[in-house]
Amino acid sequence: MPRIVLHLKKPFDRVLRLQQDLDEMAQRLVTAEKHAVELERERLIGMVNRLESVSPLKVLSRGYSIATTVEDNKLIKSSIGLTVGKMLRTRFSHGGVVSTVVEVLK
C-alpha cells in the first residue's frame, strides 16, 4: 500500500506523533537556551572578576596610592619633572592627603 494511503488511514496517529516531536524539540530548545544562558553568565562573572582585579580602587586596597598634581590633576608616574615646592594630591584606599615636595629623589 502506498505511503500516502497509510497517512490518510491514521491521520490522528500522525498528528499525535508530530505533536510529540514538536514537544521534544521545544524541550531541547529550552534546555539548550538554559545552558547557553548559564555559559554566558559564567563568562560575564569571569570578566567582572578580571576587571575588579585591576580596578584602581582594588589596587588602592592592596596598599598602593595614586598621586596627582594639585594644579592640573595630572597623574604622577615618575619623580622626573617634579620640583621642590610642587603640591601633590595622594589618594589612598581610605582618604588622601595634599602634600608639598620637599626633596626630589631620582
Secondary structure as the mmCIF struct_conf table of DSSP 4:
data_model
#
loop_
_struct_conf.conf_type_id
_struct_conf.id
_struct_conf.beg_label_comp_id
_struct_conf.beg_label_asym_id
_struct_conf.beg_label_seq_id
_struct_conf.end_label_comp_id
_struct_conf.end_label_asym_id
_struct_conf.end_label_seq_id
HELX_RH_AL_P HELX_RH_AL_P1 ARG A 3 LYS A 9
HELX_RH_AL_P HELX_RH_AL_P2 PRO A 11 SER A 53
TURN_TY1_P TURN_TY1_P1 VAL A 54 VAL A 54
HELX_RH_AL_P HELX_RH_AL_P3 PRO A 56 SER A 61
TURN_TY1_P TURN_TY1_P2 ARG A 62 GLY A 63
STRN STRN1 ILE A 66 THR A 69
TURN_TY1_P TURN_TY1_P3 VAL A 70 ASP A 72
HELX_LH_PP_P HELX_LH_PP_P1 LYS A 74 LYS A 74
STRN STRN2 LEU A 75 LEU A 75
HELX_LH_PP_P HELX_LH_PP_P2 ILE A 76 ILE A 76
BEND BEND1 SER A 79 SER A 79
TURN_TY1_P TURN_TY1_P4 ILE A 80 GLY A 81
TURN_TY1_P TURN_TY1_P5 VAL A 84 GLY A 85
STRN STRN3 MET A 87 ARG A 91
BEND BEND2 SER A 93 HIS A 94
STRN STRN4 GLY A 96 THR A 100
BEND BEND3 VAL A 102 VAL A 102
#
